[in-house]
Amino acid sequence: MHEERREAAEKHDQHQSKVTGPQDPHQKAAEHHDLAAQAHRTASEHNEKGDDTAGKWHADRAMEHSTQAFKLSKEAHTKSDRIGQL
């Protein structure tokens, strides 16, 4: 169980490193949306197997990515509005 959580944390960190590079805010938001969706699917799989601890861990990661995606989406929208006004 602890090995699975460690591997999941490492995989999460690898995904995080992919979304922290210099990119367009729309792209960053989309990547966080994708990561949230994957984390939700993984949480669901764990919950179906009765592994509620791992399911909750992945659900928490999904919430983190969803929150970040929302923040980046608002940022991208604001920047797009400013560019359109130039």
Phi and psi in degrees as GROMACS dihedral restraints (atoms count N, CA, C in turn):
[ dihedral_restraints ]
;  ai    aj    ak    al  type     phi  dphi    fc
    3     4     5     6     1   -65.1    20    10
    4     5     6     7     1   -35.4    20    10
    6     7     8     9     1   -63.4    20    10
    7     8     9    10     1   -41.3    20    10
    9    10    11    12     1   -63.5    20    10
   10    11    12    13     1   -42.1    20    10
   12    13    14    15     1   -66.9    20    10
   13    14    15    16     1   -38.3    20    10
   15    16    17    18     1   -64.5    20    10
   16    17    18    19     1   -45.1    20    10
   18    19    20    21     1   -63.4    20    10
   19    20    21    22     1   -39.8    20    10
   21    22    23    24     1   -64.5    20    10
   22    23    24    25     1   -40.1    20    10
   24    25    26    27     1   -64.8    20    10
   25    26    27    28     1   -40.5    20    10
   27    28    29    30     1   -64.1    20    10
   28    29    30    31     1   -42.5    20    10
   30    31    32    33     1   -62.9    20    10
   31    32    33    34     1   -41.4    20    10
   33    34    35    36     1   -60.4    20    10
   34    35    36    37     1   -44.7    20    10
   36    37    38    39     1   -62.6    20    10
   37    38    39    40     1   -37.8    20    10
   39    40    41    42     1   -64.0    20    10
   40    41    42    43     1   -42.6    20    10
   42    43    44    45     1   -63.6    20    10
   43    44    45    46     1   -41.4    20    10
   45    46    47    48     1   -58.7    20    10
   46    47    48    49     1   -41.8    20    10
   48    49    50    51     1   -65.9    20    10
   49    50    51    52     1   -27.3    20    10
   51    52    53    54     1   -70.2    20    10
   52    53    54    55     1   -32.4    20    10
   54    55    56    57     1   -94.1    20    10
   55    56    57    58     1     1.3    20    10
   57    58    59    60     1   -98.8    20    10
   58    59    60    61     1    -3.1    20    10
   60    61    62    63     1   -71.9    20    10
   61    62    63    64     1   168.0    20    10
   63    64    65    66     1   -70.9    20    10
   64    65    66    67     1   110.4    20    10
   66    67    68    69     1  -144.8    20    10
   67    68    69    70     1   167.9    20    10
   69    70    71    72     1   -61.0    20    10
   70    71    72    73     1   138.6    20    10
   72    73    74    75     1   -59.5    20    10
   73    74    75    76     1   -32.2    20    10
   75    76    77    78     1   -64.0    20    10
   76    77    78    79     1   -42.5    20    10
   78    79    80    81     1   -65.2    20    10
   79    80    81    82     1   -43.1    20    10
   81    82    83    84     1   -62.4    20    10
   82    83    84    85     1   -42.5    20    10
   84    85    86    87     1   -62.4    20    10
   85    86    87    88     1   -43.5    20    10
   87    88    89    90     1   -62.4    20    10
   88    89    90    91     1   -40.2    20    10
   90    91    92    93     1   -64.5    20    10
   91    92    93    94     1   -39.7    20    10
   93    94    95    96     1   -67.4    20    10
   94    95    96    97     1   -36.8    20    10
   96    97    98    99     1   -60.5    20    10
   97    98    99   100     1   -44.4    20    10
   99   100   101   102     1   -62.7    20    10
  100   101   102   103     1   -43.6    20    10
  102   103   104   105     1   -65.2    20    10
  103   104   105   106     1   -37.5    20    10
  105   106   107   108     1   -63.8    20    10
  106   107   108   109     1   -43.8    20    10
  108   109   110   111     1   -61.9    20    10
  109   110   111   112     1   -43.1    20    10
  111   112   113   114     1   -64.0    20    10
  112   113   114   115     1   -42.1    20    10
  114   115   116   117     1   -64.0    20    10
  115   116   117   118     1   -37.9    20    10
  117   118   119   120     1   -62.9    20    10
  118   119   120   121     1   -44.1    20    10
  120   121   122   123     1   -61.8    20    10
  121   122   123   124     1   -43.0    20    10
  123   124   125   126     1   -65.3    20    10
  124   125   126   127     1   -41.0    20    10
  126   127   128   129     1   -60.5    20    10
  127   128   129   130     1   -43.1    20    10
  129   130   131   132     1   -61.6    20    10
  130   131   132   133     1   -43.2    20    10
  132   133   134   135     1   -60.6    20    10
  133   134   135   136     1   -44.1    20    10
  135   136   137   138     1   -65.5    20    10
  136   137   138   139     1   -41.5    20    10
  138   139   140   141     1   -64.3    20    10
  139   140   141   142     1   -38.7    20    10
  141   142   143   144     1   -63.7    20    10
  142   143   144   145     1   -29.9    20    10
  144   145   146   147     1   -84.3    20    10
  145   146   147   148     1    -2.9    20    10
  147   148   149   150     1    85.1    20    10
  148   149   150   151     1     9.0    20    10
  150   151   152   153     1   -93.5    20    10
  151   152   153   154     1    77.9    20    10
  153   154   155   156     1   -66.8    20    10
  154   155   156   157     1   -32.0    20    10
  156   157   158   159     1   -63.6    20    10
  157   158   159   160     1   -50.1    20    10
  159   160   161   162     1   -66.3    20    10
  160   161   162   163     1   -37.6    20    10
  162   163   164   165     1   -59.8    20    10
  163   164   165   166     1   -43.4    20    10
  165   166   167   168     1   -66.1    20    10
  166   167   168   169     1   -40.0    20    10
  168   169   170   171     1   -59.2    20    10
  169   170   171   172     1   -47.0    20    10
  171   172   173   174     1   -68.8    20    10
  172   173   174   175     1   -35.1    20    10
  174   175   176   177     1   -64.1    20    10
  175   176   177   178     1   -38.3    20    10
  177   178   179   180     1   -63.5    20    10
  178   179   180   181     1   -41.7    20    10
  180   181   182   183     1   -63.4    20    10
  181   182   183   184     1   -39.9    20    10
  183   184   185   186     1   -60.1    20    10
  184   185   186   187     1   -42.2    20    10
  186   187   188   189     1   -64.9    20    10
  187   188   189   190     1   -40.7    20    10
  189   190   191   192     1   -60.4    20    10
  190   191   192   193     1   -46.0    20    10
  192   193   194   195     1   -67.2    20    10
  193   194   195   196     1   -38.9    20    10
  195   196   197   198     1   -63.1    20    10
  196   197   198   199     1   -42.6    20    10
  198   199   200   201     1   -63.2    20    10
  199   200   201   202     1   -43.9    20    10
  201   202   203   204     1   -65.9    20    10
  202   203   204   205     1   -40.1    20    10
  204   205   206   207     1   -61.4    20    10
  205   206   207   208     1   -42.3    20    10
  207   208   209   210     1   -62.3    20    10
  208   209   210   211     1   -46.0    20    10
  210   211   212   213     1   -59.6    20    10
  211   212   213   214     1   -47.4    20    10
  213   214   215   216     1   -68.2    20    10
  214   215   216   217     1   -33.3    20    10
  216   217   218   219     1   -63.9    20    10
  217   218   219   220     1   -43.5    20    10
  219   220   221   222     1   -63.0    20    10
  220   221   222   223     1   -42.5    20    10
  222   223   224   225     1   -61.6    20    10
  223   224   225   226     1   -45.6    20    10
  225   226   227   228     1   -63.2    20    10
  226   227   228   229     1   -40.7    20    10
  228   229   230   231     1   -63.2    20    10
  229   230   231   232     1   -43.5    20    10
  231   232   233   234     1   -62.9    20    10
  232   233   234   235     1   -44.9    20    10
  234   235   236   237     1   -64.6    20    10
  235   236   237   238     1   -38.9    20    10
  237   238   239   240     1   -63.6    20    10
  238   239   240   241     1   -39.8    20    10
  240   241   242   243     1   -63.0    20    10
  241   242   243   244     1   -40.4    20    10
  243   244   245   246     1   -67.4    20    10
  244   245   246   247     1   -40.0    20    10
  246   247   248   249     1   -65.3    20    10
  247   248   249   250     1   -38.6    20    10
  249   250   251   252     1   -65.6    20    10
  250   251   252   253     1   -23.4    20    10
  252   253   254   255     1   -86.7    20    10
  253   254   255   256     1   -10.3    20    10
